[in-house]
Amino acid sequence: MRDALAAHVGISEKRMMGGLCFFLNGNMLCGARRHQDGVGRFMFRVGKVNESTALQDPTARAVIHGTRRLGGFVRVDETDCDGAALKRWLHLCLEHAAALPRKS
C-alpha cells in the first residue's frame, strides 16, 4: 500500500485503529492491519456515495469498528487484493479524498 501511494503528493501515514492508516492532505484514504486471526486486511475509504457500489464487489465487506459500522469504508482481505485490485481501490479512495477540503 505504501509503495502504491509513494508517487502521490500529499500522502502521510499514521499508526491508528490497530494498524497503519494513510492520508491525502490530512484526509484518511485507507489502512492496513493484521488481525489476531493472522489475516491481513485493507480498509478503503471510498465515501458514502460510492459505498453501495463498492460493496457489490464480492471481496468487499462493510467496516465494523467496535460495534459501529463506519459509513463510506469497506474492507478487503489481503488475499483478495492483488496489484490490480489494490490500484482500483486506491483510485476510488484518492478520488474521494481529493474532493474533500484539505486538513492541517
Backbone torsions as a table, in degrees:
resi	resn	phi	psi	omega
1	MET	NA	-44.7	179.3
2	ARG	-59.4	-46.8	-179.8
3	ASP	-62.8	-39.7	-179.0
4	ALA	-66.8	-25.8	-179.1
5	LEU	-97.3	-6.7	-172.7
6	ALA	-58.0	-33.4	-176.1
7	ALA	-79.1	-9.6	-176.3
8	HIS	-90.5	135.0	178.2
9	VAL	-78.6	141.3	175.5
10	GLY	91.6	9.7	-179.5
11	ILE	-86.7	134.6	172.8
12	SER	-135.6	167.5	179.2
13	GLU	-137.5	154.6	-177.4
14	LYS	-153.5	138.7	175.2
15	ARG	-76.4	124.0	177.3
16	MET	-168.4	163.2	178.9
17	MET	54.8	32.8	177.3
18	GLY	77.9	8.2	-178.6
19	GLY	-151.6	-150.4	179.8
20	LEU	-120.2	124.9	-179.5
21	CYS	-111.5	148.1	180.0
22	PHE	-115.8	145.8	-174.9
23	PHE	-130.6	148.9	171.1
24	LEU	-115.6	116.4	-179.3
25	ASN	50.7	38.4	177.1
26	GLY	88.5	-6.9	179.3
27	ASN	-100.3	131.5	-177.7
28	MET	-62.1	134.7	176.8
29	LEU	-104.4	-52.7	-168.8
30	CYS	-167.0	175.8	177.5
31	GLY	-157.7	166.4	178.2
32	ALA	-136.0	142.0	-177.6
33	ARG	-154.9	141.1	172.0
34	ARG	-102.2	120.5	-176.1
35	HIS	-82.8	170.3	-178.7
36	GLN	-59.4	-27.7	179.3
37	ASP	-78.9	1.3	178.3
38	GLY	88.0	-6.2	-178.9
39	VAL	-84.2	128.5	174.1
40	GLY	-82.8	138.6	179.7
41	ARG	-134.1	145.2	174.9
42	PHE	-105.6	142.8	175.0
43	MET	-116.8	131.2	-178.5
44	PHE	-122.2	129.6	176.0
45	ARG	-92.2	99.4	-176.5
46	VAL	-96.2	-13.2	-178.5
47	GLY	93.0	150.5	-177.6
48	LYS	-63.0	-32.8	179.8
49	VAL	-65.2	-35.5	-177.0
50	ASN	-94.9	-6.3	-172.7
51	GLU	-59.8	-48.3	-176.6
52	SER	-64.1	-38.1	176.4
53	THR	-66.3	-43.2	179.8
54	ALA	-62.0	-37.7	-178.8
55	LEU	-73.1	-9.2	173.5
56	GLN	-73.9	-18.8	174.3
57	ASP	-67.8	126.5	-176.0
58	PRO	-65.0	-13.8	179.3
59	THR	-91.8	-10.6	-174.8
60	ALA	-94.8	143.5	176.8
61	ARG	-132.4	156.3	174.5
62	ALA	-66.8	150.0	177.9
63	VAL	-92.3	124.5	175.1
64	ILE	-113.8	120.2	178.7
65	HIS	-113.6	108.0	-172.4
66	GLY	72.1	-115.1	177.7
67	THR	-112.0	5.0	-172.6
68	ARG	-109.7	133.7	174.3
69	ARG	-80.6	130.1	179.4
70	LEU	-92.1	107.6	179.2
71	GLY	-64.1	137.7	177.9
72	GLY	87.0	3.2	-179.8
73	PHE	-119.9	144.4	171.1
74	VAL	-131.4	158.7	175.9
75	ARG	-123.7	151.2	-179.7
76	VAL	-140.3	131.5	176.1
77	ASP	-64.9	145.4	-177.8
78	GLU	-60.5	-29.8	179.4
79	THR	-68.3	-20.2	178.8
80	ASP	-98.6	9.3	-172.6
81	CYS	-128.2	78.0	176.7
82	ASP	-74.6	-176.6	-176.5
83	GLY	-57.1	-43.2	-179.3
84	ALA	-67.6	-42.5	179.3
85	ALA	-65.2	-41.4	178.6
86	LEU	-59.8	-43.1	178.4
87	LYS	-62.1	-41.8	178.6
88	ARG	-62.0	-47.5	-179.4
89	TRP	-63.5	-44.8	-179.0
90	LEU	-64.9	-34.7	177.1
91	HIS	-60.3	-45.2	178.5
92	LEU	-62.1	-42.8	178.6
93	CYS	-63.8	-45.0	-178.9
94	LEU	-64.3	-39.9	177.1
95	GLU	-61.0	-45.4	-179.2
96	HIS	-63.2	-51.3	-176.2
97	ALA	-65.6	-33.6	179.4
98	ALA	-64.8	-24.9	-179.6
99	ALA	-83.2	-8.3	-177.8
100	LEU	-91.3	153.3	176.1
101	PRO	-66.0	144.5	178.8
102	ARG	-62.5	139.4	174.8
103	LYS	-108.4	151.0	179.2
104	SER	-82.1	NA	NA
